[in-house]
Amino acid sequence: MIETIDSDSIPSGVKQKREQAQIDQSGILQENVLFKSPSYAAAFVVGGHANGLTEWKDADGRKFGEIEKE
């Protein structure tokens, strides 16, 4: 689910994408949104600064940054 409240640390470009995106009241994204980095995608979801290399994990709990190194 998408956090519905922006924190003060949200990057301006991410904030703009969040304002334009179709997100329902439950925080469910209703459309595909493309990002240039995993960190911007993570920031979009959490509503503030986020490191996508450590925030995104697979079903086994491996971080995106670890998987990317393989």
C-alpha positions in Angstrom: 0.0 0.0 0.0 1.1 3.6 -0.7 1.5 5.8 2.3 -1.1 8.5 1.9 0.8 11.2 3.9 3.9 12.9 2.6 6.8 13.5 5.0 9.0 16.6 4.8 11.8 14.5 3.3 9.9 13.6 0.1 11.8 14.6 -3.1 9.9 17.2 -5.1 9.8 15.0 -8.2 8.3 12.1 -6.3 5.8 14.4 -4.6 4.6 15.6 -8.0 4.3 12.0 -9.3 2.2 11.1 -6.2 -0.1 14.1 -6.8 -0.7 13.0 -10.4 -1.1 9.3 -9.7 -4.4 7.6 -9.2 -4.2 6.3 -5.6 -7.4 5.3 -3.9 -8.3 6.1 -0.2 -6.9 2.8 0.9 -3.5 3.6 -0.5 -3.9 1.2 -3.5 -2.2 2.5 -6.7 -4.7 2.3 -9.6 -2.2 2.6 -12.5 1.3 1.8 -13.4 3.9 4.4 -12.6 7.5 4.3 -14.0 10.6 5.4 -12.1 14.2 5.9 -13.1 15.6 4.4 -9.9 14.5 2.0 -7.2 15.0 4.7 -4.6 12.5 7.0 -6.3 10.0 4.1 -6.4 10.5 3.4 -2.7 10.1 7.1 -1.9 6.9 7.1 -3.8 5.6 4.2 -1.7 6.7 5.5 1.7 6.0 9.2 1.1 9.5 10.3 2.0 13.2 9.7 1.4 14.0 6.0 0.9 17.0 3.9 -0.3 15.5 1.5 -2.8 18.6 -0.7 -2.7 17.7 -1.6 0.9 14.0 -1.1 1.1 13.0 -3.4 -1.7 13.3 -7.1 -0.9 12.3 -10.3 -2.6 10.2 -13.1 -1.1 13.3 -14.5 0.6 14.2 -11.2 2.2 17.2 -10.5 0.0 17.6 -6.7 -0.6 17.5 -5.3 -4.1 21.1 -4.1 -3.8 22.3 -7.6 -3.0 20.4 -9.1 -6.0 21.7 -6.4 -8.3 25.3 -7.3 -7.5 24.8 -10.9 -8.7 
